[in-house]
Amino acid sequence: MRFETLSIHAGQGPDPAYGAVMPPIYQVSTFAFEGVGKPGEFDYSRSGNPTRKALESCLAALEGGTSGFVFGTGMAAVATALSLLRAGDHLVIHNDLYGGTYRLVTEVTAAQGIDVSFVDMRNLDVIRETIQDNTRLIWTETPTNPLMNLLDLAAIAAIAQEHAIPTLCDNTFLTPYYQNPLALGIDIVLHSTTKYINGHSDVIGGALVVKDAALAERIGFLQNTLGSCQAPFDCFLVLRGLKTLAVRMDAHNKNALAVARFLEARPEIRCVLHPGLESHPQHALAQRQMRGYGGTFSFCMAGGADAAFRLLERTKLFTLAESLGGVESLIEHPWSMTHVSMPESARRAAGIPEDMIRISVGIEHVDDLLDDLEQALSDS
Ligand SMILES: *Cc1c(COP(=O)(O)O)cnc(C)c1O
């Protein structure tokens, strides 16, 4: 079956109790045993819950995996994946990452006796040189946030496979609709479902998807043991959002590309970082690896940080807020908002300038979005 069909039907037959067409919210902590030593399919909601199972099965199908796991937040998914590592292991991780992942790796993972190397994975030789005998995980994110740099997932997976090292890709920005890391040889896909997968800015959640049975078993064990799973009501909301993912992503993609082209032509803008533009240095990789670009990208102001602040305060439809991937348009300042969890030196080293703005283009009418940016730029 195709993506649009799977997103509505995978893991979601009529409910066995009453034939409910949509998966009901099993808002329950525990399930009756059939007899002593004879649990039914579910016994306790931390270990498994029917509403959660519907979402997990649907996400696994969309990513081309065999097992999905959902978590209370995207960061809970990150923390659970990092729990695959033990003291003495070595983690190779990209140096341009979601700020919360950077904070968790530097403040928590490194303090647990795990050796961490942050490297620029656009350079494949650097990855080869960084791998050690004890390297147990290679962690990627593409496109990166907020710089919109891309990593060549097939090439990285091939290097990792030579050394039998598992790889992970944070696929939050593109979703399985536009990018399929498992098909490119990556072992674990991660999502903050808070973003496009739920898509309505009303839930926090995360997910991991794998196809290897041993990895699935270990992640299932960790989800149950750490208790990082997602609650049934939130699973229901994410599942509802997921049904319209394909139509939403098409709309985000079209609007964002139109906004990027509009901004690129304006004298107030110093540069636009959008992998769908011919000016993006990795545009060829984007076309090879991704089927679309999503709705989030960044740009820098010719007038510096002051011009950025003026624009941020003058847009009316684009709300000044963190996060991305909802139906409504948002605008934010990575330097002082989403990436403040990285120390200033790390922000500078990553190349995040103070005049940079990130926008999450929603699915409103594109002319209203362009009018809003036009009035905000003209006044600034
Ligand atoms: C938001 C985000 C996360 C963290 O997810 P939460 O749901 O906020 O905990 C991780 N990775 C990326 C790329 C994100 O955008």
The ligand as an ORCA input file, in Angstrom:
! r2SCAN-3c Opt
* xyz 0 1
  C      11.939     19.267     18.742
  C      13.018     18.352     18.326
  C      13.493     17.347     19.200
  C      12.992     17.201     20.619
  O      11.641     16.899     20.670
  P      10.613     17.343     21.847
  O       9.346     16.769     21.360
  O      10.635     18.845     21.911
  O      11.102     16.750     23.123
  C      14.490     16.501     18.720
  N      14.997     16.632     17.478
  C      14.562     17.594     16.630
  C      15.169     17.694     15.273
  C      13.568     18.480     17.029
  O      13.160     19.439     16.185
*
